[in-house]
Amino acid sequence: VYKRQVITRELLIQEAIARGIHKEEAFRKSVEAFYEQSLLKAIVDRKLQSLSPEVTGDMISKYKAMCLKTVRYTKTVYDNEENYKKGVPQSSTHQEEDFEDLSEALKYALFYLEPGESTPPERLNEGLVVYRLDVAVDSEAPGTEPDDDQVREVLIDQGRNAMFDAWLTDVREKARIEVLADQ
């Protein structure tokens, strides 16, 4: 069966070449897109594999303690870097939620903060976003505390994402792209 599959594959490739399919623009664009996708996947996979965030026992303990809290935080959005530096926000909202109901990314951003502290600005679709932890109080309906292995996995995943985002920002800042006028 395997030999027949290999032979059939080779026969079809030869027939496609004989018909000139490999010279068609649509085929060339398809190959180019596949090449680019493969290259992107390779660099992202390699970079993610190289990232090893450190997770300490103290981090796990703090995260687990936060899982039993209700947090009040402020989300401030800035249009651009200039307005961030000037302290001129586009919007600012106050929110209160049980820590365990937050997204994993927001949990990671807030868990290590002390009340009154803020995250560094993060570039998101809506602009530069800063979160400030206003207060963390015991939850009225605390959920179950996750076990250490679950917390370690969350912290590793989110730490790896944060490290990847920092690397990508660095790549963007170092990049020099020239757009040439059509000739």
Phi, psi and chi 1 to 4 in degrees:
 res  aa     phi    psi   chi1   chi2   chi3   chi4
   1 VAL       -  -45.4  173.8      -      -      -
   2 TYR   -61.9  -44.2  176.3   72.0      -      -
   3 LYS   -60.7  -41.0  -76.4 -177.5 -174.9  179.8
   4 ARG   -64.9  -38.6 -162.1  164.4   67.8 -162.5
   5 GLN   -64.7  -42.9  -73.2  175.7  -20.2      -
   6 VAL   -64.0  -44.3  170.7      -      -      -
   7 ILE   -64.5  -45.0  -68.2  169.1      -      -
   8 THR   -61.3  -43.4  -59.6      -      -      -
   9 ARG   -58.6  -48.8 -178.8  175.2  179.5  -97.2
  10 GLU   -63.8  -40.3 -172.6   59.1   32.3      -
  11 LEU   -61.9  -42.3  -72.2  171.4      -      -
  12 LEU   -67.1  -38.6  -70.3  172.8      -      -
  13 ILE   -62.7  -46.0  -70.4  170.9      -      -
  14 GLN   -61.6  -40.0  -71.6  176.6   17.0      -
  15 GLU   -65.8  -40.7 -177.9   64.0   20.4      -
  16 ALA   -63.5  -41.9      -      -      -      -
  17 ILE   -66.0  -42.7  -69.5  170.9      -      -
  18 ALA   -59.4  -32.7      -      -      -      -
  19 ARG   -84.7   -5.4  -68.2  179.7 -177.4 -153.9
  20 GLY    80.0   16.2      -      -      -      -
  21 ILE   -59.2  -36.2  -66.8  173.6      -      -
  22 HIS   -65.2  -13.6   65.0  -64.8      -      -
  23 LYS   -98.1   -8.6  -65.2  178.1 -176.9  176.6
  24 GLU   -71.9  142.4  -65.9  174.4    3.5      -
  25 GLU   -60.5  -42.6 -174.0   63.6   22.5      -
  26 ALA   -60.7  -41.1      -      -      -      -
  27 PHE   -66.2  -43.4  176.2   77.0      -      -
  28 ARG   -63.1  -40.0  -69.2  164.7   36.7   99.6
  29 LYS   -65.8  -38.7  -75.0 -175.7  177.5 -177.7
  30 SER   -62.5  -43.9  175.5      -      -      -
  31 VAL   -64.8  -40.4  168.9      -      -      -
  32 GLU   -63.5  -44.3 -177.3  179.4  -13.4      -
  33 ALA   -63.3  -41.7      -      -      -      -
  34 PHE   -62.8  -43.3  176.6   75.4      -      -
  35 TYR   -59.2  -47.8  169.4   80.7      -      -
  36 GLU   -63.7  -43.9  -70.4  173.2   -5.9      -
  37 GLN   -60.1  -42.8  -87.0  -52.2  110.5      -
  38 SER   -64.3  -41.1  -62.0      -      -      -
  39 LEU   -64.8  -44.3 -159.5   54.5      -      -
  40 LEU   -62.2  -45.4  -70.4  169.9      -      -
  41 LYS   -60.9  -41.9 -178.0  176.6 -179.3  -12.3
  42 ALA   -62.9  -46.5      -      -      -      -
  43 ILE   -69.6  -39.6 -167.6  160.4      -      -
  44 VAL   -65.3  -46.9  167.9      -      -      -
  45 ASP   -59.4  -45.8  -71.6  -10.7      -      -
  46 ARG   -64.5  -41.9  -72.1  179.2 -172.6  179.7
  47 LYS   -65.2  -45.8 -173.2   60.0 -173.5  177.8
  48 LEU   -61.5  -38.8  -72.7  172.7      -      -
  49 GLN   -66.1  -29.2  -77.4 -178.6  -14.3      -
  50 SER   -79.8  -12.9   75.1      -      -      -
  51 LEU   -91.1  124.3  -59.2  174.6      -      -
  52 SER  -131.0   84.8  -59.6      -      -      -
  53 PRO   -66.2  143.1   19.4  -25.4      -      -
  54 GLU   -84.9  131.8 -179.7 -177.9   -8.0      -
  55 VAL  -122.8  118.2  175.6      -      -      -
  56 THR   -99.7  164.5   65.2      -      -      -
  57 GLY   -60.5  -36.3      -      -      -      -
  58 ASP   -63.8  -39.2  -73.1  -15.5      -      -
  59 MET   -64.0  -43.1  -68.3  169.9   72.8      -
  60 ILE   -62.6  -45.6  -68.1  170.9      -      -
  61 SER   -61.2  -44.5  -64.0      -      -      -
  62 LYS   -64.6  -43.0  178.4  143.3  174.7   93.3
  63 TYR   -62.3  -45.4 -171.3   94.8      -      -
  64 LYS   -62.4  -39.2  -73.3  172.2   67.8  171.6
  65 ALA   -64.5  -39.1      -      -      -      -
  66 MET   -66.2  -27.4  -72.9  -64.3  -75.0      -
  67 CYS   -63.6  -17.1  -73.8      -      -      -
  68 LEU  -101.1   11.9  -55.7  174.9      -      -
  69 LYS  -112.6  159.2  -56.2  -77.9 -176.0 -176.6
  70 THR  -105.4  131.5  -64.4      -      -      -
  71 VAL  -112.5  140.9  -66.8      -      -      -
  72 ARG  -110.5  127.1  -75.6 -175.3 -137.8  128.7
  73 TYR  -141.7  160.7   61.8   94.9      -      -
  74 THR  -115.0  130.6  -57.2      -      -      -
  75 LYS  -107.8  118.4  175.2 -176.0  178.2 -178.4
  76 THR  -116.3  130.1  -54.3      -      -      -
  77 VAL  -114.6  133.6  179.3      -      -      -
  78 TYR  -115.8  141.2  -61.5   88.6      -      -
  79 ASP   -60.8  -41.8  -67.9   12.6      -      -
  80 ASN  -156.3  177.1   52.7   46.4      -      -
  81 GLU   -61.0  -40.4 -171.5   82.4   27.8      -
  82 GLU   -61.5  -46.9 -176.8  179.9  -29.9      -
  83 ASN   -66.8  -32.9  -76.8  -17.4      -      -
  84 TYR   -61.9  -47.5  168.2   71.2      -      -
  85 LYS   -63.6  -34.2  -71.1  177.8 -179.1  175.7
  86 LYS   -79.9  -14.7  -70.3  179.4 -179.7  177.3
  87 GLY    76.1   31.5      -      -      -      -
  88 VAL  -109.2   95.6  179.8      -      -      -
  89 PRO   -79.5  154.5   27.5  -31.3      -      -
  90 GLN   -78.8  -39.6  171.5 -175.0  -24.1      -
  91 SER  -156.6  158.4   65.5      -      -      -
  92 SER  -147.8  124.5 -173.0      -      -      -
  93 THR  -127.7  145.3   56.6      -      -      -
  94 HIS  -104.0  134.0  -57.2  -78.8      -      -
  95 GLN  -135.6  153.3  -61.8  177.2  -23.3      -
  96 GLU  -135.5  125.2 -178.0  173.3  -38.9      -
  97 GLU  -151.3  156.4  -63.9  178.9   62.3      -
  98 ASP   -66.9  137.0  -75.5  -22.2      -      -
  99 PHE   -54.2  -41.7 -176.6   82.0      -      -
 100 GLU   -66.1  -16.0   67.1 -177.6   -3.0      -
 101 ASP   -90.4   -6.2  -67.3  -23.0      -      -
 102 LEU   -74.6  160.6  -59.1  174.1      -      -
 103 SER   -65.5  155.9   71.0      -      -      -
 104 GLU   -58.7  -39.9  -64.4  -62.6  -19.6      -
 105 ALA   -64.3  -40.9      -      -      -      -
 106 LEU   -71.8  -37.5 -172.6   51.6      -      -
 107 LYS   -57.1  -46.5  -72.8  178.4 -170.0  176.8
 108 TYR   -63.0  -39.2 -173.4   78.9      -      -
 109 ALA   -66.8  -35.1      -      -      -      -
 110 LEU   -95.7  -25.5  -66.4  177.3      -      -
 111 PHE   -62.4  -31.3   94.0   93.4      -      -
 112 TYR   -90.6   -5.9   67.7   91.8      -      -
 113 LEU   -79.0  147.5  -64.1  177.7      -      -
 114 GLU   -94.5  153.3  -65.2  -62.8  -34.0      -
 115 PRO   -51.9  133.3  -29.8   37.9      -      -
 116 GLY    95.8  -15.6      -      -      -      -
 117 GLU   -88.0  155.3  -67.3 -178.9  -22.2      -
 118 SER  -124.5  157.0  -62.3      -      -      -
 119 THR   -78.2  158.4   63.7      -      -      -
 120 PRO   -65.7  157.6   -8.6   16.6      -      -
 121 PRO   -64.4  140.1   20.8  -28.9      -      -
 122 GLU  -122.8  130.9 -179.4  179.6    4.8      -
 123 ARG   -80.5  115.3 -171.2  168.2  -54.4  -77.0
 124 LEU  -122.8  177.1  -59.5  175.4      -      -
 125 ASN   -56.2  -35.4  -70.5  -20.9      -      -
 126 GLU   -82.1   -7.7   56.2 -159.3  -55.2      -
 127 GLY   132.2 -157.2      -      -      -      -
 128 LEU   -84.0  124.8  -74.1  175.6      -      -
 129 VAL  -116.1  133.9  178.1      -      -      -
 130 VAL  -125.4  133.0  174.8      -      -      -
 131 TYR  -110.0  136.6  -66.4   98.0      -      -
 132 ARG  -119.9  127.9 -176.0 -174.3   70.8 -133.6
 133 LEU   -80.6  116.1  177.9   62.5      -      -
 134 ASP   -85.2  -47.5  -62.4  -40.9      -      -
 135 VAL  -161.7  151.2   67.8      -      -      -
 136 ALA  -129.3  117.7      -      -      -      -
 137 VAL  -121.5  159.0  -62.5      -      -      -
 138 ASP   -57.4  134.0  -69.1  -23.1      -      -
 139 SER   -71.8  144.6  177.6      -      -      -
 140 GLU   -71.5  -28.2  -68.9  179.0   12.4      -
 141 ALA  -131.3   70.8      -      -      -      -
 142 PRO   -63.2  139.6   22.1  -28.9      -      -
 143 GLY   -81.6 -165.4      -      -      -      -
 144 THR   -85.5  141.3   56.1      -      -      -
 145 GLU   -75.5  128.1 -174.9  177.9  -78.3      -
 146 PRO   -69.5  157.6   23.0  -29.2      -      -
 147 ASP   -82.1  165.9   66.8   37.2      -      -
 148 ASP   -58.1  -40.4  -72.4    4.1      -      -
 149 ASP   -65.2  -40.0  -69.8  -23.3      -      -
 150 GLN   -62.1  -46.2  -71.2  173.3  -46.1      -
 151 VAL   -64.7  -43.0  171.9      -      -      -
 152 ARG   -57.9  -44.3 -177.9  178.1  -50.9  -75.2
 153 GLU   -63.3  -43.2  -78.9  -55.4  -50.0      -
 154 VAL   -61.6  -46.4  167.0      -      -      -
 155 LEU   -66.5  -36.7  -65.8  178.9      -      -
 156 ILE   -66.1  -48.2  -72.4  171.5      -      -
 157 ASP   -60.5  -48.7  -72.6  -14.2      -      -
 158 GLN   -69.5  -35.4  -67.3  -57.8  -47.9      -
 159 GLY   -64.2  -42.2      -      -      -      -
 160 ARG   -63.1  -42.5 -170.1  173.2  -77.1  129.8
 161 ASN   -61.9  -42.9  -71.0  -17.5      -      -
 162 ALA   -64.7  -41.6      -      -      -      -
 163 MET   -65.4  -39.5  -67.6  169.3   81.8      -
 164 PHE   -64.4  -44.6 -177.8   83.5      -      -
 165 ASP   -61.2  -40.0  -71.0  -14.1      -      -
 166 ALA   -64.3  -41.6      -      -      -      -
 167 TRP   -63.0  -44.1  171.2   76.2      -      -
 168 LEU   -63.8  -39.6 -167.6   53.9      -      -
 169 THR   -61.5  -42.7  -63.5      -      -      -
 170 ASP   -62.2  -42.7 -172.1   50.1      -      -
 171 VAL   -60.5  -43.5  167.5      -      -      -
 172 ARG   -62.1  -43.6  -80.3 -170.5 -177.8  109.7
 173 GLU   -67.8  -31.0  -71.1  172.3   -3.4      -
 174 LYS   -84.7  -16.5  -70.9  179.0 -177.9  176.9
 175 ALA   -70.3  146.7      -      -      -      -
 176 ARG  -129.4  112.9 -177.7  168.7  177.3 -105.7
 177 ILE  -117.5  127.7  -60.6  171.9      -      -
 178 GLU  -110.5  132.7  -71.6 -175.3   38.5      -
 179 VAL  -105.0  114.6  177.5      -      -      -
 180 LEU   -86.2  141.9  -57.3  175.9      -      -
 181 ALA   -69.1  147.6      -      -      -      -
 182 ASP   -62.1  139.9  -69.7  -20.4      -      -
 183 GLN  -109.6      -  -64.1 -177.2    7.3      -
